Amino acid sequence: MKSIKELYKIGNGPSSSHTMGPKKAVLIFQEKYPDANFFKIILYGSLAYTGKGHLTDKIIIQALAPKKVEVIFNREEKELNHPNTMDLVAYKNEEEIGKMRVYSIGGGSIQIEGEQIVEEKDIYSHTTFQEISNECKKRNISLLQYIYEQEGKDIMIYLQEVWNTMKKGIEQGLQEEGIIPGRLQIERKAKKLFHTISDNETKEFRQTRLLTAYAYATSERNASGEIIVTAPTCGASGILPAVLYYLITEEKIDEEKIIEGIAVAGLIGNLVKENASISGAECGCQAEVGTACSMAAAAYAYIKRFSIDAIECAAEIAMEHHLGLTCDPIYGYVQIPCIERNAVAAIRAIDAANMASLLYQGRKISFDLVVETMYETGKDLGSHYKETSEGGLAKKYCKNDYYNDDLEE
Ligand code: SF4
């Protein structure tokens, strides 16, 4: 298992697999072929189906500028090793000088076909929650102490930057107005949600409203291509920050504890990435929003000083009740159902953690088991429910006009 740093990436939305991953791929490719004066980039699978709405072509052209680029959306090819596949071809004076096939495997990470994974090395000694929990109990250490041992204490410097970015994103998102870019013409709602709280609202309703406003603030920025932190992906980036921002502002939790919560949440996300997938194109939204909800529930449980068993139970409940959740973004934009779904999951994360405090003793389902189940469920989901916009809400809403690339965005 790699460092938590690999999970929390700071960069532009709206999609870690459709913008961050492809951007990284073309930059590596350009470095390999500095003499190229023209690039052809062919997108397959989910990248071809929803790349337009996810701004994949724009980010590729931007990254390779000022070189000439042609981006092709190949929706015919079905025999793919990975649902997010891209071919990169370099030309010099019309002659092909190099080619590379890349898989965008989720959370902004990529794998180059035929090459060992170029990313960071595995640094963790254990790869399941059960193993980690056993280790912590045997040596009487906390999950946080375990993370320090594996990562080094310096990880907290990076996590401070992660938190600063999350916090700044919410605070800016609560000030912004206007329409989110794209054909859906959705109005930003975070500011209105936040600034219209009345004194008569009950504590429960205030919590719902604030979590919704905070999740919208980040998710609306993500949908607009602004800077966010993958937690664990761009599409699900609003959930963990919303819960943490609620804790720091309403419950006056100190910042150090919040950053420790980010570390514990990162461990949960890392376990899902290691043993299943955090990619909507590979396993549906259960892998993105389900994982993010698990992470947020674990962070909340840690901050509330739950035991290791209760933290595990919080993460498990949060994931279990997202099983089967499909990915069906309308017109391929990370807007509907994504933005609202982030708010729902932020609320659920706190509910899952509170339920865990009541139910963790004698539970039958472990976190590892639910992660395994999520992966198997994801593999069984039809491709039309995995970030292709061919099924679900996307299909019903779009009435077959989605693949008209000439329609104005
Ligand atoms: S539906 Fe879920 S997985 Fe799909 S793009 Fe939206 S947030 Fe990501």
Residues whose N, C-alpha, C, O or C-beta is under 5 A from the ligand:
A	BS01	SF4	G235 A236 G280 G284 C285 E288 T326 C327 D328 P329 V334 C338
